[in-house]
């Protein structure tokens, strides 16, 4: 789903990187990268 640009999956992945959820190591740079991808798809809640 992430590979296909599914906005909800990208947001979950961004949240995981931002907060260290689901065993992901915190990485704000990667989180920003995924939030930006979601924003470019037109999803408003990722831009908050």
C-alpha positions, -999 to +999 in steps of 0.1 A: +000+000+000+028+024+008+044+015-026+012+025-043+010+059-027-020+050-005-024+082+017-035+064+049-006+039+047+019+067+041+005+087+071+008+057+094+044+051+083+052+088+088+036+087+123+056+055+131+089+073+121+080+105+140+070+088+172+089+055+172+057+034+169+055-003+159+092-009+165+104+018+141+134+039+152+125+076+155+136+094+124+121+129+119+137+133+085+120+102+072+088+112+089+089+145+071+096+128+038+065+107+041+043+135+054+054+155+024+045+127+000+010+125+016+006+163+014+015+162-023-013+137-028-037+163-014-044+149+020-050+178+044-046+161+077-010+152+070-002+189+068-013+197+103 
